[in-house]
Amino acid sequence: MYQYYETHLKDLKADSHLRYIRNIEKKEGKYIFINSNKLLNLSSNNYLNIADDLTCIEKFLNAGGEKYSFGSASARLLTGTLPVYKELELVLCEMFKKEAALLFNSGYHANFGINSSIAGKGDVIFSDKLNHASIIDGMKLSQGKFFRYPHNNMEALENLLLRERKNFKNAVIVSESVFSMDGDIADLVKLVELKKKYNCLLILDEAHAFGVFGVQGLGVSETLGIVNDVDLIIGTFGKAIGSMGAFVVGSKILIDYLINSARSFIFSTAIPPVNVAFSKWVLENKLTSTYEKRKKMLSLGKKLGSDSHIVPVIIGENDKTIELCEILYNNGYFTLPIRPPTVPVGTSRLRISLTTDITEQDMEKLCNIIGLEKMGLRNL
């Protein structure tokens, strides 16, 4: 009965594709412990080190956080909307200067729900080819047609728009700002230009930029001064903010439309009130004070050859990537192999995620192990 699945797992193992869940015993700042081994964690999205900051958590609890429950027990459209949910959405509206906001259970829920519902029959979506799986999965369930343009290739996108835009009623351009596996940044200024020129909606996933870029931490759109030009901005609380859930901000019309059409919102039990309250507390009390630390983190990323705090080290072959991760593990570094289908075949890599606690000294030994020339290091 299970022969097909067993064979599939064996094939994955033979191709160095097999994944398994690791047991991380405890955290201590930038370090994790596995089987009593202390390792520098380079695989986390905990960019501001808030998720395991006990002092931060204690301050939240002392400020009234202990009154919130650990379960909502209902979908938002039933009895799952407590006052704190609307309060967090209002905070987001004020931060982004947008008319409305909507919470989702995760970044995947947000991208899936938005991209599966935003385009109907006779509509079209233009998506960067390296957009996250949640965006792709959403588009696949959309009733509209979609095209994927070569990564960050604005000329190819405009050629697609020239050829196809006239054939559809409504059009959407969707992109990440900081790409999660490459650490590079989309040409957002050009995307805004094309959105206006060809009468499209622009959806921007700032999941890995929210809480990192900009004085307020709004993302790359803030640093470029284009927040008002983006129709829907998506961010997450489960990365830099150290909490759980995600959000989208935009016009009231679009948010009301998503409330009535995004199935991942409509049919999901709302995230725990305590997480909503913690996210709100971090935005109001913690985020702006991290600006200088965030600047240093991004500066270290540039020295490591990246445009952001995500540094890809492309190895190519699965087995060699796994072998390098084992070498790093034995030298006190926790890095995980990133393999297809997460990245294209032949581009298996390490994905080094910097946090505000990681220093240049932390990276020196790793750079020597990997090889300076492979990382393209600058002045480290």
N, C-alpha and C positions, 0 to 999 in steps of 0.2 A: 504493500500500500504506500509506503514511504520511499520506494526505491528511487523515484525521480528526484526527490528532494535530497536524498543521501548522495546521489551521483552528482547533483549540482554543487553540493558543498565540497565534495572531493575535487571537482574540477576547479572550483575557486581556490582551494588550497594549493593545487598543483601550479596554478598561475600566480601564486603569491597575492591573491585577491581576498582571501578569507579574513573576515573581521570578527573580533570578539570584544566583549565588554571587560574592561579592566577594573579591578577593585582598588580604588584610591582610598586609603585608610583615613587620612586627615589632611587638612591644609594648614599652612602656617605662612601667611603672607604670600610671597612669590614662590614658595616651595610647596611641594606635595610629598607625601610619603607612600611608598609602595613596598610592602614586605620589609618595612623598617628602613628602606633606603630613602635618603633625603635627596630630592631631585629638584633642580630649577625648572619650573613649569613654563614651557615655551609653547604650549598647545591650548591655552585657555583664551576665552573671549572676555575674561574678567579684567578689562583694560585699565580700569581705575582702582582695582583691588578692593572694591566695595563689598563684593559678595561674601568675603570671609573676614571682613573688618569687624571684629567683635565690639570695638569701641563705638563704631558707627551704629551697629545694631542696638547696643545698649542705650545710646542717645535717642534713637527712634522709639524704643519701648518706653523710656522715661518721659517722652514727649506725648504719650497717649497711645502709642502703638499697641499696647497690651490689650486694648479694648476690642480689637478687631478679630473676627473669627477666622478659622482656617478653612472654611468652605462656604461657598455661596449657595449650593444645593439647588440651583436653578439657572436657566438661561436668562440672558439680559432682558429679553422681551416678555418674560413671565415675571418671576419675583426675584430675579438675580441682579437687579440694579439698586444697590444701596447708595446713599448720598455721596460716599467717598468716590464712587465711580464717576459720577457727574463732576465732582470737584476736581478730579485728576484731568478729565477731559477739558474743563475750563482752564486749568493751569496750562495745558498744552496749547489751547487757542491763544492765550495771552502771550506765551513764549514765541509762537510762530506768527502771531498776528493774522490768524486764519479764523474764518467764521465758525467752523465746527471741527470736532474731533470724535474719533470712535476707537474704543479699545478692542483688541483682539487677544486671544489666548496665547499666541506666539507669532513670531515673524512668519512662520510657515502658514499659519491660519490667515494672517493678513494678506500676504501675497497671493495665496491660493484663492481666497474669497474675492479679493478685488479683481484679479485678472480673469477669473472664471465668469464674472458677472458684468464687468464694465463694457464689454463689447457684445452686442447681440447680433442677430441675423442681419447681414448687409453691412456689418462693421468690420474693422481691421485693426490688428495690433502689430506694431513694429518693435521687435525686441532684440537687444544685444545678444549675440550668440553665447556669451559667457554669463548671462544672467543666472541667478540661483535656480535650483530645481523647483522651488516653490512657485516661482513665476512661470516656469515652463509648464508645470503640472496644471496650474490655473488656466493658462492659455489653451491647453489641450481640451479642457472641459468647457471652454467658452463656445458660444454659438457663432462667434465671429471667426474670420480667417486670420491667420497670423503669419508673419514673415520674420525670420531671424537674420539680421545683418551681421557681417564679420565684425569681430570685437573692436569696439571703439573706432570704427571706420566710418567717419562722417560722410565721406564721398559716396561710399556704397549705400549708406542710408538715404542720402538725398536722391541717388539714382532710383532707389526703390520707391521713394515718395513720388518722384516724377512719373514713374511708370504706373504705380498702383493707386495712389491716393484718389484719383478721379473716379475710380471704380467702386467706391464705398461711401456710405453715408457718413458715419463717424469714424475717426481715426485716433489711435492712441500710440504714443511712443513710450516705452518703458525701459528703464535702465537702473542698475545699481549706481551709487556714487563711488564708493570704494568697493572694488570687486574682491569678494571674500577669499578667493584662492590665489589671486595674483597681486593684490595690494595696490594695483594701479587705480587711477581716478578717471572717470568718464569726462569727456569734453562737454561739460554741462552748459557752458556758454553757447556752444554751437547747437546743442540740443534745444535750448530755448529759442534760438534763432530759427531752427527748422520747424519747431512746434508752431511758431507764429506764422511763418511763411506758408505752411501747408495746412493751417487750420486744424491742428491736432491737440488732443489732451496730452500732457506730459506727466507721467507717473515716475517718481524717483524713490528708490529704496535706499534709505540712509542707514540701514541696520548697523553697519560696521563703522559709520561715521558719527552717528548720534551719540553725544556724550564725549566725543573726542575732538572734533573739529569745531572751530569757532569760539569766540569769547563766551557765548552763552552755552556752547556745546550742541548747537542745533544741527551741525553737520557741514558738509562741503558747500551746500547751498547758502549757508550763512556767510562763509568766508568769501564767497563770490558775489554776495549781495543779490541773489536771484530767488530768494524764498517766495516772493510775491509772484514770480513768473511760473512757478511749478504748481500744477493743478492739484496733485495729491502727493504728499510726502509721507513716507512710511518710516517708522523707527521702532526699535525694540528696547525693552527694559531688561532683557535677559543677558545683555552683554556688558557695556560700560556701566550701566546703572546698577547692576548686581542684583536684580530682582527677577521678575517673571512677567511675560506678556509683551504686547506690542500695540502700536497705534497707527492711525492714519489721520492726517489733518488736511483740510481743504475747504471748499465752499459748502454752504449748508445744503445746496441742491445735491451735490455729489455724495455727501455724507448721508443724507436722508435716503438717497437711492441705494447706497450700500446697506443701510439698515434693513431695507426691504428686499434686498436681492442677494447679498453675500451669504451663501449657505453655511460657511464655516463660522460665521457670526450668529446666524439665526438658530442653528441647531447645536450649539455648544454650551455646556454649563459654564457660567462665568468663572473667571479665575478667582482664587481666594481673596476676600477683602483685605486680609493682612498684607498681601503682596501689592495690591493696589495702593494701599495707604503708605507702604514703604517706598514705592516708586515716587509717589507724590512728595514724600518727605525728602528724598534724595534730590529731586529737582529743585525744591524750594530751599534746601539748607546746605547742600554739598556741592552741586555741580559747578557753579561759577568759581568756587574757591579752588578748584583743581586746575585752573587754566595754565598756570606756570608749569605744573608737572606735566600736563598734556603737551605743552610746547616742547619740553625736553624729550619726551617720548617720541614725538614726531621727528625731532632733530636727530635722535639716534637712528630712527628708521631711515632717514636720508643718508646717514653715514654708512648704513648697511645696504644702500643701493635701492631703496624703495621710496615710493611717493607717499607712503603712509606708515602705520604701525604694524602692518602685515608684510612680512618679508618672505617671498617664495625662494626656495633653493631647489631648482629643477634638476633632478638626477636622471630621469628618463625611464629606466627599467624598474619594474616592481621589486624584484629581488634585491637589487643594489640599494634601493631606497630603504627597504626594511633592514638590510645589513647595516647601513649607516645609522639608522635609528637605534639599533642595538649597541653600536659602538658608543654613541652619545649617551645612551642609558647607563652604560658601564662607566662613563666618565662624569655622571652626575647631572645629566640633562634629560628632561622628559620631552621628547618630540615624537609625533606620530606620523606614519607614512600616509600621504594623501595620494590615492590611486584612482584609476577609472572605476566607476563612471563619474566620480566627483570632478575629475579633470580629464582632458582628452587623452586618449591612448598615446603612450610614448612620452608623457610629460609628468610622470609620477614625481613627487617632490616632498620636501619638508615645507611646512607652513609655519614659520616662526611668528608667533603672536607676542608682540611686546606689551608690557604693562608699565605703569608709571613707577613701579618699584625696581624695575630692571635697570641696571647701570651698564656703562661701557665696560667696566671691569668684569661684569658677569659674562659679557659676550666675547671677551678676548680669547679665552681658552677654546670656546666653541669654534671661533673663526679659525684658529690654528688647526683644529681637528678636521674641519670641513675643507679648509683650503681657502686662502684669501682670494685667489683668482676666481674661484667658483662663485663666491658671493658678490664679487664686484665691489669690494669694500672701498669706502672713501674716507680717508683721514681718521680711521679708528685707531 
